[in-house]
Amino acid sequence: MARKKSTPDFEQSLAELQALVERLENGELSLEDSLTTFEQGIRLSRECQTALQQAEQKVQILLEHDGELAEAPFSPDADA
C-alpha cells in the first residue's frame, strides 16, 4: 500500500537545503535574494527537523513495547 506524503521527503528537503546554503556561501546574491534564500532555508530546516522528530518517535514506539519489536499506531500530531 502506498503512503500519502503531505510534505516532501526528507532527503529531497535536505538536498534543497544544502543547495541553498551553497548559494548563500557563494556570496553573489543580492541582499533581497539572500533574505529570500535564507527564509526558504529556515522553512526547509524546520521540515527536516520535524521529519527527524517523527522518525525518532516511531523508533521509540517500536522499541518500547515490552522490550520486543512491535509496531504500534503512530500519529505525527501526538505529543511526545
mmCIF file of the N, C-alpha and C atoms, coordinates in Angstrom:
data_MODEL
# 
_entry.id   MODEL 
# 
loop_
_atom_site.group_PDB 
_atom_site.id 
_atom_site.type_symbol 
_atom_site.label_atom_id 
_atom_site.label_alt_id 
_atom_site.label_comp_id 
_atom_site.label_asym_id 
_atom_site.label_entity_id 
_atom_site.label_seq_id 
_atom_site.pdbx_PDB_ins_code 
_atom_site.Cartn_x 
_atom_site.Cartn_y 
_atom_site.Cartn_z 
_atom_site.occupancy 
_atom_site.B_iso_or_equiv 
_atom_site.pdbx_formal_charge 
_atom_site.auth_seq_id 
_atom_site.auth_comp_id 
_atom_site.auth_asym_id 
_atom_site.auth_atom_id 
_atom_site.pdbx_PDB_model_num 
ATOM 1   N N  . MET A 1 1  ? 0.849  -1.174 0.000  1.00 0.00 ? 1  MET A N  1 
ATOM 2   C CA . MET A 1 1  ? 0.000  0.000  0.000  1.00 0.00 ? 1  MET A CA 1 
ATOM 3   C C  . MET A 1 1  ? 0.895  1.237  0.000  1.00 0.00 ? 1  MET A C  1 
ATOM 4   N N  . ALA A 1 2  ? 0.623  2.169  -0.879 1.00 0.00 ? 2  ALA A N  1 
ATOM 5   C CA . ALA A 1 2  ? 1.418  3.393  -0.982 1.00 0.00 ? 2  ALA A CA 1 
ATOM 6   C C  . ALA A 1 2  ? 1.038  4.356  0.131  1.00 0.00 ? 2  ALA A C  1 
ATOM 7   N N  . ARG A 1 3  ? 2.052  5.043  0.633  1.00 0.00 ? 3  ARG A N  1 
ATOM 8   C CA . ARG A 1 3  ? 1.812  6.028  1.685  1.00 0.00 ? 3  ARG A CA 1 
ATOM 9   C C  . ARG A 1 3  ? 1.560  7.390  1.059  1.00 0.00 ? 3  ARG A C  1 
ATOM 10  N N  . LYS A 1 4  ? 0.667  8.164  1.696  1.00 0.00 ? 4  LYS A N  1 
ATOM 11  C CA . LYS A 1 4  ? 0.439  9.539  1.256  1.00 0.00 ? 4  LYS A CA 1 
ATOM 12  C C  . LYS A 1 4  ? 1.537  10.408 1.837  1.00 0.00 ? 4  LYS A C  1 
ATOM 13  N N  . LYS A 1 5  ? 2.031  11.322 1.021  1.00 0.00 ? 5  LYS A N  1 
ATOM 14  C CA . LYS A 1 5  ? 3.054  12.248 1.506  1.00 0.00 ? 5  LYS A CA 1 
ATOM 15  C C  . LYS A 1 5  ? 2.505  13.654 1.433  1.00 0.00 ? 5  LYS A C  1 
ATOM 16  N N  . SER A 1 6  ? 2.300  14.256 2.602  1.00 0.00 ? 6  SER A N  1 
ATOM 17  C CA . SER A 1 6  ? 1.786  15.615 2.636  1.00 0.00 ? 6  SER A CA 1 
ATOM 18  C C  . SER A 1 6  ? 2.929  16.621 2.546  1.00 0.00 ? 6  SER A C  1 
ATOM 19  N N  . THR A 1 7  ? 4.145  16.167 2.799  1.00 0.00 ? 7  THR A N  1 
ATOM 20  C CA . THR A 1 7  ? 5.316  17.041 2.709  1.00 0.00 ? 7  THR A CA 1 
ATOM 21  C C  . THR A 1 7  ? 6.370  16.344 1.860  1.00 0.00 ? 7  THR A C  1 
ATOM 22  N N  . PRO A 1 8  ? 7.289  17.124 1.282  1.00 0.00 ? 8  PRO A N  1 
ATOM 23  C CA . PRO A 1 8  ? 8.370  16.497 0.505  1.00 0.00 ? 8  PRO A CA 1 
ATOM 24  C C  . PRO A 1 8  ? 9.166  15.554 1.395  1.00 0.00 ? 8  PRO A C  1 
ATOM 25  N N  . ASP A 1 9  ? 9.781  14.543 0.795  1.00 0.00 ? 9  ASP A N  1 
ATOM 26  C CA . ASP A 1 9  ? 10.504 13.610 1.646  1.00 0.00 ? 9  ASP A CA 1 
ATOM 27  C C  . ASP A 1 9  ? 11.789 14.237 2.186  1.00 0.00 ? 9  ASP A C  1 
ATOM 28  N N  . PHE A 1 10 ? 12.276 13.640 3.246  1.00 0.00 ? 10 PHE A N  1 
ATOM 29  C CA . PHE A 1 10 ? 13.395 14.193 3.996  1.00 0.00 ? 10 PHE A CA 1 
ATOM 30  C C  . PHE A 1 10 ? 14.627 14.410 3.124  1.00 0.00 ? 10 PHE A C  1 
ATOM 31  N N  . GLU A 1 11 ? 14.979 13.412 2.323  1.00 0.00 ? 11 GLU A N  1 
ATOM 32  C CA . GLU A 1 11 ? 16.191 13.513 1.516  1.00 0.00 ? 11 GLU A CA 1 
ATOM 33  C C  . GLU A 1 11 ? 16.105 14.655 0.507  1.00 0.00 ? 11 GLU A C  1 
ATOM 34  N N  . GLN A 1 12 ? 14.931 14.836 -0.086 1.00 0.00 ? 12 GLN A N  1 
ATOM 35  C CA . GLN A 1 12 ? 14.744 15.929 -1.049 1.00 0.00 ? 12 GLN A CA 1 
ATOM 36  C C  . GLN A 1 12 ? 14.873 17.279 -0.346 1.00 0.00 ? 12 GLN A C  1 
ATOM 37  N N  . SER A 1 13 ? 14.245 17.424 0.805  1.00 0.00 ? 13 SER A N  1 
ATOM 38  C CA . SER A 1 13 ? 14.325 18.679 1.553  1.00 0.00 ? 13 SER A CA 1 
ATOM 39  C C  . SER A 1 13 ? 15.760 18.974 1.976  1.00 0.00 ? 13 SER A C  1 
ATOM 40  N N  . LEU A 1 14 ? 16.479 17.948 2.405  1.00 0.00 ? 14 LEU A N  1 
ATOM 41  C CA . LEU A 1 14 ? 17.862 18.133 2.830  1.00 0.00 ? 14 LEU A CA 1 
ATOM 42  C C  . LEU A 1 14 ? 18.740 18.553 1.654  1.00 0.00 ? 14 LEU A C  1 
ATOM 43  N N  . ALA A 1 15 ? 18.532 17.945 0.493  1.00 0.00 ? 15 ALA A N  1 
ATOM 44  C CA . ALA A 1 15 ? 19.307 18.310 -0.702 1.00 0.00 ? 15 ALA A CA 1 
ATOM 45  C C  . ALA A 1 15 ? 19.027 19.758 -1.103 1.00 0.00 ? 15 ALA A C  1 
ATOM 46  N N  . GLU A 1 16 ? 17.763 20.167 -1.035 1.00 0.00 ? 16 GLU A N  1 
ATOM 47  C CA . GLU A 1 16 ? 17.412 21.551 -1.349 1.00 0.00 ? 16 GLU A CA 1 
ATOM 48  C C  . GLU A 1 16 ? 18.066 22.507 -0.358 1.00 0.00 ? 16 GLU A C  1 
ATOM 49  N N  . LEU A 1 17 ? 18.072 22.133 0.911  1.00 0.00 ? 17 LEU A N  1 
ATOM 50  C CA . LEU A 1 17 ? 18.687 22.969 1.936  1.00 0.00 ? 17 LEU A CA 1 
ATOM 51  C C  . LEU A 1 17 ? 20.184 23.121 1.687  1.00 0.00 ? 17 LEU A C  1 
ATOM 52  N N  . GLN A 1 18 ? 20.839 22.035 1.330  1.00 0.00 ? 18 GLN A N  1 
ATOM 53  C CA . GLN A 1 18 ? 22.273 22.092 1.032  1.00 0.00 ? 18 GLN A CA 1 
ATOM 54  C C  . GLN A 1 18 ? 22.553 22.997 -0.164 1.00 0.00 ? 18 GLN A C  1 
ATOM 55  N N  . ALA A 1 19 ? 21.693 22.945 -1.183 1.00 0.00 ? 19 ALA A N  1 
ATOM 56  C CA . ALA A 1 19 ? 21.863 23.802 -2.355 1.00 0.00 ? 19 ALA A CA 1 
ATOM 57  C C  . ALA A 1 19 ? 21.697 25.275 -1.977 1.00 0.00 ? 19 ALA A C  1 
ATOM 58  N N  . LEU A 1 20 ? 20.737 25.562 -1.100 1.00 0.00 ? 20 LEU A N  1 
ATOM 59  C CA . LEU A 1 20 ? 20.533 26.943 -0.660 1.00 0.00 ? 20 LEU A CA 1 
ATOM 60  C C  . LEU A 1 20 ? 21.739 27.457 0.124  1.00 0.00 ? 20 LEU A C  1 
ATOM 61  N N  . VAL A 1 21 ? 22.288 26.614 0.970  1.00 0.00 ? 21 VAL A N  1 
ATOM 62  C CA . VAL A 1 21 ? 23.470 27.001 1.747  1.00 0.00 ? 21 VAL A CA 1 
ATOM 63  C C  . VAL A 1 21 ? 24.630 27.322 0.810  1.00 0.00 ? 21 VAL A C  1 
ATOM 64  N N  . GLU A 1 22 ? 24.823 26.500 -0.212 1.00 0.00 ? 22 GLU A N  1 
ATOM 65  C CA . GLU A 1 22 ? 25.898 26.752 -1.173 1.00 0.00 ? 22 GLU A CA 1 
ATOM 66  C C  . GLU A 1 22 ? 25.702 28.088 -1.883 1.00 0.00 ? 22 GLU A C  1 
ATOM 67  N N  . ARG A 1 23 ? 24.447 28.389 -2.249 1.00 0.00 ? 23 ARG A N  1 
ATOM 68  C CA . ARG A 1 23 ? 24.161 29.675 -2.908 1.00 0.00 ? 23 ARG A CA 1 
ATOM 69  C C  . ARG A 1 23 ? 24.497 30.844 -1.982 1.00 0.00 ? 23 ARG A C  1 
ATOM 70  N N  . LEU A 1 24 ? 24.126 30.707 -0.718 1.00 0.00 ? 24 LEU A N  1 
ATOM 71  C CA . LEU A 1 24 ? 24.406 31.779 0.244  1.00 0.00 ? 24 LEU A CA 1 
ATOM 72  C C  . LEU A 1 24 ? 25.908 31.923 0.476  1.00 0.00 ? 24 LEU A C  1 
ATOM 73  N N  . GLU A 1 25 ? 26.610 30.806 0.591  1.00 0.00 ? 25 GLU A N  1 
ATOM 74  C CA . GLU A 1 25 ? 28.057 30.845 0.835  1.00 0.00 ? 25 GLU A CA 1 
ATOM 75  C C  . GLU A 1 25 ? 28.821 31.416 -0.354 1.00 0.00 ? 25 GLU A C  1 
ATOM 76  N N  . ASN A 1 26 ? 28.254 31.274 -1.544 1.00 0.00 ? 26 ASN A N  1 
ATOM 77  C CA . ASN A 1 26 ? 28.887 31.790 -2.743 1.00 0.00 ? 26 ASN A CA 1 
ATOM 78  C C  . ASN A 1 26 ? 29.051 33.313 -2.672 1.00 0.00 ? 26 ASN A C  1 
ATOM 79  N N  . GLY A 1 27 ? 28.115 33.984 -2.025 1.00 0.00 ? 27 GLY A N  1 
ATOM 80  C CA . GLY A 1 27 ? 28.226 35.418 -1.797 1.00 0.00 ? 27 GLY A CA 1 
ATOM 81  C C  . GLY A 1 27 ? 27.878 36.285 -2.986 1.00 0.00 ? 27 GLY A C  1 
ATOM 82  N N  . GLU A 1 28 ? 27.268 35.729 -4.023 1.00 0.00 ? 28 GLU A N  1 
ATOM 83  C CA . GLU A 1 28 ? 26.971 36.506 -5.220 1.00 0.00 ? 28 GLU A CA 1 
ATOM 84  C C  . GLU A 1 28 ? 25.509 36.927 -5.312 1.00 0.00 ? 28 GLU A C  1 
ATOM 85  N N  . LEU A 1 29 ? 24.710 36.641 -4.296 1.00 0.00 ? 29 LEU A N  1 
ATOM 86  C CA . LEU A 1 29 ? 23.296 37.021 -4.294 1.00 0.00 ? 29 LEU A CA 1 
ATOM 87  C C  . LEU A 1 29 ? 23.132 38.447 -3.791 1.00 0.00 ? 29 LEU A C  1 
ATOM 88  N N  . SER A 1 30 ? 22.101 39.117 -4.289 1.00 0.00 ? 30 SER A N  1 
ATOM 89  C CA . SER A 1 30 ? 21.777 40.441 -3.758 1.00 0.00 ? 30 SER A CA 1 
ATOM 90  C C  . SER A 1 30 ? 21.233 40.269 -2.340 1.00 0.00 ? 30 SER A C  1 
ATOM 91  N N  . LEU A 1 31 ? 21.119 41.363 -1.626 1.00 0.00 ? 31 LEU A N  1 
ATOM 92  C CA . LEU A 1 31 ? 20.604 41.297 -0.262 1.00 0.00 ? 31 LEU A CA 1 
ATOM 93  C C  . LEU A 1 31 ? 19.191 40.718 -0.250 1.00 0.00 ? 31 LEU A C  1 
ATOM 94  N N  . GLU A 1 32 ? 18.345 41.168 -1.167 1.00 0.00 ? 32 GLU A N  1 
ATOM 95  C CA . GLU A 1 32 ? 16.967 40.681 -1.225 1.00 0.00 ? 32 GLU A CA 1 
ATOM 96  C C  . GLU A 1 32 ? 16.921 39.191 -1.546 1.00 0.00 ? 32 GLU A C  1 
ATOM 97  N N  . ASP A 1 33 ? 17.726 38.756 -2.516 1.00 0.00 ? 33 ASP A N  1 
ATOM 98  C CA . ASP A 1 33 ? 17.776 37.334 -2.858 1.00 0.00 ? 33 ASP A CA 1 
ATOM 99  C C  . ASP A 1 33 ? 18.344 36.508 -1.700 1.00 0.00 ? 33 ASP A C  1 
ATOM 100 N N  . SER A 1 34 ? 19.310 37.069 -1.000 1.00 0.00 ? 34 SER A N  1 
ATOM 101 C CA . SER A 1 34 ? 19.882 36.376 0.159  1.00 0.00 ? 34 SER A CA 1 
ATOM 102 C C  . SER A 1 34 ? 18.828 36.169 1.240  1.00 0.00 ? 34 SER A C  1 
ATOM 103 N N  . LEU A 1 35 ? 18.024 37.191 1.500  1.00 0.00 ? 35 LEU A N  1 
ATOM 104 C CA . LEU A 1 35 ? 16.976 37.074 2.521  1.00 0.00 ? 35 LEU A CA 1 
ATOM 105 C C  . LEU A 1 35 ? 15.916 36.047 2.110  1.00 0.00 ? 35 LEU A C  1 
ATOM 106 N N  . THR A 1 36 ? 15.528 36.073 0.848  1.00 0.00 ? 36 THR A N  1 
ATOM 107 C CA . THR A 1 36 ? 14.547 35.105 0.352  1.00 0.00 ? 36 THR A CA 1 
ATOM 108 C C  . THR A 1 36 ? 15.101 33.689 0.470  1.00 0.00 ? 36 THR A C  1 
ATOM 109 N N  . THR A 1 37 ? 16.354 33.509 0.082  1.00 0.00 ? 37 THR A N  1 
ATOM 110 C CA . THR A 1 37 ? 17.006 32.202 0.159  1.00 0.00 ? 37 THR A CA 1 
ATOM 111 C C  . THR A 1 37 ? 17.115 31.746 1.611  1.00 0.00 ? 37 THR A C  1 
ATOM 112 N N  . PHE A 1 38 ? 17.455 32.666 2.504  1.00 0.00 ? 38 PHE A N  1 
ATOM 113 C CA . PHE A 1 38 ? 17.547 32.350 3.926  1.00 0.00 ? 38 PHE A CA 1 
ATOM 114 C C  . PHE A 1 38 ? 16.191 31.894 4.469  1.00 0.00 ? 38 PHE A C  1 
ATOM 115 N N  . GLU A 1 39 ? 15.128 32.602 4.098  1.00 0.00 ? 39 GLU A N  1 
ATOM 116 C CA . GLU A 1 39 ? 13.780 32.230 4.544  1.00 0.00 ? 39 GLU A CA 1 
ATOM 117 C C  . GLU A 1 39 ? 13.416 30.824 4.060  1.00 0.00 ? 39 GLU A C  1 
ATOM 118 N N  . GLN A 1 40 ? 13.741 30.512 2.807  1.00 0.00 ? 40 GLN A N  1 
ATOM 119 C CA . GLN A 1 40 ? 13.481 29.176 2.283  1.00 0.00 ? 40 GLN A CA 1 
ATOM 120 C C  . GLN A 1 40 ? 14.281 28.138 3.070  1.00 0.00 ? 40 GLN A C  1 
ATOM 121 N N  . GLY A 1 41 ? 15.507 28.477 3.408  1.00 0.00 ? 41 GLY A N  1 
ATOM 122 C CA . GLY A 1 41 ? 16.350 27.571 4.180  1.00 0.00 ? 41 GLY A CA 1 
ATOM 123 C C  . GLY A 1 41 ? 15.791 27.295 5.561  1.00 0.00 ? 41 GLY A C  1 
ATOM 124 N N  . ILE A 1 42 ? 15.285 28.326 6.210  1.00 0.00 ? 42 ILE A N  1 
ATOM 125 C CA . ILE A 1 42 ? 14.685 28.152 7.539  1.00 0.00 ? 42 ILE A CA 1 
ATOM 126 C C  . ILE A 1 42 ? 13.479 27.223 7.441  1.00 0.00 ? 42 ILE A C  1 
ATOM 127 N N  . ARG A 1 43 ? 12.635 27.409 6.420  1.00 0.00 ? 43 ARG A N  1 
ATOM 128 C CA . ARG A 1 43 ? 11.460 26.557 6.237  1.00 0.00 ? 43 ARG A CA 1 
ATOM 129 C C  . ARG A 1 43 ? 11.879 25.100 6.024  1.00 0.00 ? 43 ARG A C  1 
ATOM 130 N N  . LEU A 1 44 ? 12.862 24.888 5.147  1.00 0.00 ? 44 LEU A N  1 
ATOM 131 C CA . LEU A 1 44 ? 13.336 23.525 4.889  1.00 0.00 ? 44 LEU A CA 1 
ATOM 132 C C  . LEU A 1 44 ? 13.970 22.905 6.133  1.00 0.00 ? 44 LEU A C  1 
ATOM 133 N N  . SER A 1 45 ? 14.714 23.706 6.870  1.00 0.00 ? 45 SER A N  1 
ATOM 134 C CA . SER A 1 45 ? 15.339 23.221 8.099  1.00 0.00 ? 45 SER A CA 1 
ATOM 135 C C  . SER A 1 45 ? 14.282 22.748 9.090  1.00 0.00 ? 45 SER A C  1 
ATOM 136 N N  . ARG A 1 46 ? 13.207 23.496 9.209  1.00 0.00 ? 46 ARG A N  1 
ATOM 137 C CA . ARG A 1 46 ? 12.127 23.109 10.123 1.00 0.00 ? 46 ARG A CA 1 
ATOM 138 C C  . ARG A 1 46 ? 11.438 21.841 9.647  1.00 0.00 ? 46 ARG A C  1 
ATOM 139 N N  . GLU A 1 47 ? 11.233 21.715 8.325  1.00 0.00 ? 47 GLU A N  1 
ATOM 140 C CA . GLU A 1 47 ? 10.626 20.496 7.780  1.00 0.00 ? 47 GLU A CA 1 
ATOM 141 C C  . GLU A 1 47 ? 11.499 19.282 8.071  1.00 0.00 ? 47 GLU A C  1 
ATOM 142 N N  . CYS A 1 48 ? 12.800 19.432 7.899  1.00 0.00 ? 48 CYS A N  1 
ATOM 143 C CA . CYS A 1 48 ? 13.727 18.327 8.165  1.00 0.00 ? 48 CYS A CA 1 
ATOM 144 C C  . CYS A 1 48 ? 13.714 17.959 9.646  1.00 0.00 ? 48 CYS A C  1 
ATOM 145 N N  . GLN A 1 49 ? 13.713 18.964 10.503 1.00 0.00 ? 49 GLN A N  1 
ATOM 146 C CA . GLN A 1 49 ? 13.702 18.709 11.947 1.00 0.00 ? 49 GLN A CA 1 
ATOM 147 C C  . GLN A 1 49 ? 12.434 17.969 12.350 1.00 0.00 ? 49 GLN A C  1 
ATOM 148 N N  . THR A 1 50 ? 11.305 18.368 11.796 1.00 0.00 ? 50 THR A N  1 
ATOM 149 C CA . THR A 1 50 ? 10.038 17.704 12.094 1.00 0.00 ? 50 THR A CA 1 
ATOM 150 C C  . THR A 1 50 ? 10.071 16.253 11.642 1.00 0.00 ? 50 THR A C  1 
ATOM 151 N N  . ALA A 1 51 ? 10.590 16.010 10.447 1.00 0.00 ? 51 ALA A N  1 
ATOM 152 C CA . ALA A 1 51 ? 10.684 14.638 9.930  1.00 0.00 ? 51 ALA A CA 1 
ATOM 153 C C  . ALA A 1 51 ? 11.567 13.784 10.828 1.00 0.00 ? 51 ALA A C  1 
ATOM 154 N N  . LEU A 1 52 ? 12.680 14.340 11.285 1.00 0.00 ? 52 LEU A N  1 
ATOM 155 C CA . LEU A 1 52 ? 13.575 13.589 12.172 1.00 0.00 ? 52 LEU A CA 1 
ATOM 156 C C  . LEU A 1 52 ? 12.912 13.294 13.516 1.00 0.00 ? 52 LEU A C  1 
ATOM 157 N N  . GLN A 1 53 ? 12.183 14.257 14.058 1.00 0.00 ? 53 GLN A N  1 
ATOM 158 C CA . GLN A 1 53 ? 11.491 14.043 15.328 1.00 0.00 ? 53 GLN A CA 1 
ATOM 159 C C  . GLN A 1 53 ? 10.429 12.959 15.194 1.00 0.00 ? 53 GLN A C  1 
ATOM 160 N N  . GLN A 1 54 ? 9.696  12.964 14.078 1.00 0.00 ? 54 GLN A N  1 
ATOM 161 C CA . GLN A 1 54 ? 8.677  11.941 13.863 1.00 0.00 ? 54 GLN A CA 1 
ATOM 162 C C  . GLN A 1 54 ? 9.305  10.555 13.718 1.00 0.00 ? 54 GLN A C  1 
ATOM 163 N N  . ALA A 1 55 ? 10.423 10.469 13.022 1.00 0.00 ? 55 ALA A N  1 
ATOM 164 C CA . ALA A 1 55 ? 11.113 9.183  12.875 1.00 0.00 ? 55 ALA A CA 1 
ATOM 165 C C  . ALA A 1 55 ? 11.598 8.693  14.237 1.00 0.00 ? 55 ALA A C  1 
ATOM 166 N N  . GLU A 1 56 ? 12.129 9.594  15.043 1.00 0.00 ? 56 GLU A N  1 
ATOM 167 C CA . GLU A 1 56 ? 12.599 9.219  16.376 1.00 0.00 ? 56 GLU A CA 1 
ATOM 168 C C  . GLU A 1 56 ? 11.446 8.712  17.239 1.00 0.00 ? 56 GLU A C  1 
ATOM 169 N N  . GLN A 1 57 ? 10.303 9.381  17.166 1.00 0.00 ? 57 GLN A N  1 
ATOM 170 C CA . GLN A 1 57 ? 9.145  8.940  17.933 1.00 0.00 ? 57 GLN A CA 1 
ATOM 171 C C  . GLN A 1 57 ? 8.693  7.543  17.495 1.00 0.00 ? 57 GLN A C  1 
ATOM 172 N N  . LYS A 1 58 ? 8.707  7.294  16.202 1.00 0.00 ? 58 LYS A N  1 
ATOM 173 C CA . LYS A 1 58 ? 8.285  5.989  15.707 1.00 0.00 ? 58 LYS A CA 1 
ATOM 174 C C  . LYS A 1 58 ? 9.242  4.903  16.183 1.00 0.00 ? 58 LYS A C  1 
ATOM 175 N N  . VAL A 1 59 ? 10.541 5.179  16.150 1.00 0.00 ? 59 VAL A N  1 
ATOM 176 C CA . VAL A 1 59 ? 11.524 4.213  16.641 1.00 0.00 ? 59 VAL A CA 1 
ATOM 177 C C  . VAL A 1 59 ? 11.283 3.939  18.123 1.00 0.00 ? 59 VAL A C  1 
ATOM 178 N N  . GLN A 1 60 ? 11.000 4.972  18.905 1.00 0.00 ? 60 GLN A N  1 
ATOM 179 C CA . GLN A 1 60 ? 10.735 4.772  20.330 1.00 0.00 ? 60 GLN A CA 1 
ATOM 180 C C  . GLN A 1 60 ? 9.499  3.915  20.545 1.00 0.00 ? 60 GLN A C  1 
ATOM 181 N N  . ILE A 1 61 ? 8.458  4.147  19.745 1.00 0.00 ? 61 ILE A N  1 
ATOM 182 C CA . ILE A 1 61 ? 7.246  3.332  19.853 1.00 0.00 ? 61 ILE A CA 1 
ATOM 183 C C  . ILE A 1 61 ? 7.573  1.870  19.562 1.00 0.00 ? 61 ILE A C  1 
ATOM 184 N N  . LEU A 1 62 ? 8.381  1.644  18.532 1.00 0.00 ? 62 LEU A N  1 
ATOM 185 C CA . LEU A 1 62 ? 8.734  0.275  18.159 1.00 0.00 ? 62 LEU A CA 1 
ATOM 186 C C  . LEU A 1 62 ? 9.570  -0.415 19.226 1.00 0.00 ? 62 LEU A C  1 
ATOM 187 N N  . LEU A 1 63 ? 10.457 0.309  19.862 1.00 0.00 ? 63 LEU A N  1 
ATOM 188 C CA . LEU A 1 63 ? 11.377 -0.294 20.825 1.00 0.00 ? 63 LEU A CA 1 
ATOM 189 C C  . LEU A 1 63 ? 10.813 -0.402 22.237 1.00 0.00 ? 63 LEU A C  1 
ATOM 190 N N  . GLU A 1 64 ? 9.831  0.372  22.605 1.00 0.00 ? 64 GLU A N  1 
ATOM 191 C CA . GLU A 1 64 ? 9.368  0.412  23.983 1.00 0.00 ? 64 GLU A CA 1 
ATOM 192 C C  . GLU A 1 64 ? 8.164  -0.471 24.264 1.00 0.00 ? 64 GLU A C  1 
ATOM 193 N N  . HIS A 1 65 ? 7.872  -1.409 23.410 1.00 0.00 ? 65 HIS A N  1 
ATOM 194 C CA . HIS A 1 65 ? 6.723  -2.287 23.622 1.00 0.00 ? 65 HIS A CA 1 
ATOM 195 C C  . HIS A 1 65 ? 7.190  -3.574 24.300 1.00 0.00 ? 65 HIS A C  1 
ATOM 196 N N  . ASP A 1 66 ? 7.290  -3.554 25.613 1.00 0.00 ? 66 ASP A N  1 
ATOM 197 C CA . ASP A 1 66 ? 7.694  -4.711 26.427 1.00 0.00 ? 66 ASP A CA 1 
ATOM 198 C C  . ASP A 1 66 ? 9.025  -5.303 25.984 1.00 0.00 ? 66 ASP A C  1 
ATOM 199 N N  . GLY A 1 67 ? 9.923  -4.483 25.526 1.00 0.00 ? 67 GLY A N  1 
ATOM 200 C CA . GLY A 1 67 ? 11.236 -4.958 25.134 1.00 0.00 ? 67 GLY A CA 1 
ATOM 201 C C  . GLY A 1 67 ? 11.265 -5.725 23.835 1.00 0.00 ? 67 GLY A C  1 
ATOM 202 N N  . GLU A 1 68 ? 10.140 -5.854 23.162 1.00 0.00 ? 68 GLU A N  1 
ATOM 203 C CA . GLU A 1 68 ? 10.078 -6.557 21.890 1.00 0.00 ? 68 GLU A CA 1 
ATOM 204 C C  . GLU A 1 68 ? 9.701  -5.568 20.794 1.00 0.00 ? 68 GLU A C  1 
ATOM 205 N N  . LEU A 1 69 ? 10.200 -5.844 19.612 1.00 0.00 ? 69 LEU A N  1 
ATOM 206 C CA . LEU A 1 69 ? 9.838  -5.001 18.486 1.00 0.00 ? 69 LEU A CA 1 
ATOM 207 C C  . LEU A 1 69 ? 8.409  -5.319 18.080 1.00 0.00 ? 69 LEU A C  1 
ATOM 208 N N  . ALA A 1 70 ? 7.563  -4.326 18.216 1.00 0.00 ? 70 ALA A N  1 
ATOM 209 C CA . ALA A 1 70 ? 6.168  -4.481 17.819 1.00 0.00 ? 70 ALA A CA 1 
ATOM 210 C C  . ALA A 1 70 ? 5.692  -3.127 17.319 1.00 0.00 ? 70 ALA A C  1 
ATOM 211 N N  . GLU A 1 71 ? 5.095  -3.117 16.145 1.00 0.00 ? 71 GLU A N  1 
ATOM 212 C CA . GLU A 1 71 ? 4.646  -1.860 15.580 1.00 0.00 ? 71 GLU A CA 1 
ATOM 213 C C  . GLU A 1 71 ? 3.369  -1.416 16.269 1.00 0.00 ? 71 GLU A C  1 
ATOM 214 N N  . ALA A 1 72 ? 3.292  -0.106 16.534 1.00 0.00 ? 72 ALA A N  1 
ATOM 215 C CA . ALA A 1 72 ? 2.123  0.475  17.167 1.00 0.00 ? 72 ALA A CA 1 
ATOM 216 C C  . ALA A 1 72 ? 1.657  1.644  16.307 1.00 0.00 ? 72 ALA A C  1 
ATOM 217 N N  . PRO A 1 73 ? 0.393  2.004  16.410 1.00 0.00 ? 73 PRO A N  1 
ATOM 218 C CA . PRO A 1 73 ? -0.091 3.147  15.635 1.00 0.00 ? 73 PRO A CA 1 
ATOM 219 C C  . PRO A 1 73 ? 0.720  4.403  15.957 1.00 0.00 ? 73 PRO A C  1 
ATOM 220 N N  . PHE A 1 74 ? 0.952  5.201  14.940 1.00 0.00 ? 74 PHE A N  1 
ATOM 221 C CA . PHE A 1 74 ? 1.727  6.416  15.116 1.00 0.00 ? 74 PHE A CA 1 
ATOM 222 C C  . PHE A 1 74 ? 0.961  7.577  14.532 1.00 0.00 ? 74 PHE A C  1 
ATOM 223 N N  . SER A 1 75 ? 0.825  8.619  15.316 1.00 0.00 ? 75 SER A N  1 
ATOM 224 C CA . SER A 1 75 ? 0.185  9.844  14.839 1.00 0.00 ? 75 SER A CA 1 
ATOM 225 C C  . SER A 1 75 ? 1.203  10.959 14.913 1.00 0.00 ? 75 SER A C  1 
ATOM 226 N N  . PRO A 1 76 ? 1.555  11.593 13.786 1.00 0.00 ? 76 PRO A N  1 
ATOM 227 C CA . PRO A 1 76 ? 2.549  12.665 13.806 1.00 0.00 ? 76 PRO A CA 1 
ATOM 228 C C  . PRO A 1 76 ? 2.085  13.871 14.607 1.00 0.00 ? 76 PRO A C  1 
ATOM 229 N N  . ASP A 1 77 ? 0.793  13.945 14.912 1.00 0.00 ? 77 ASP A N  1 
ATOM 230 C CA . ASP A 1 77 ? 0.278  15.076 15.674 1.00 0.00 ? 77 ASP A CA 1 
ATOM 231 C C  . ASP A 1 77 ? 0.266  14.814 17.174 1.00 0.00 ? 77 ASP A C  1 
ATOM 232 N N  . ALA A 1 78 ? 0.603  13.586 17.586 1.00 0.00 ? 78 ALA A N  1 
ATOM 233 C CA . ALA A 1 78 ? 0.589  13.236 19.001 1.00 0.00 ? 78 ALA A CA 1 
ATOM 234 C C  . ALA A 1 78 ? 1.774  13.877 19.719 1.00 0.00 ? 78 ALA A C  1 
ATOM 235 N N  . ASP A 1 79 ? 1.548  14.293 20.940 1.00 0.00 ? 79 ASP A N  1 
ATOM 236 C CA . ASP A 1 79 ? 2.628  14.872 21.747 1.00 0.00 ? 79 ASP A CA 1 
ATOM 237 C C  . ASP A 1 79 ? 3.518  13.766 22.265 1.00 0.00 ? 79 ASP A C  1 
ATOM 238 N N  . ALA A 1 80 ? 4.831  14.037 22.282 1.00 0.00 ? 80 ALA A N  1 
ATOM 239 C CA . ALA A 1 80 ? 5.787  13.029 22.759 1.00 0.00 ? 80 ALA A CA 1 
ATOM 240 C C  . ALA A 1 80 ? 5.754  12.910 24.243 1.00 0.00 ? 80 ALA A C  1 
# 
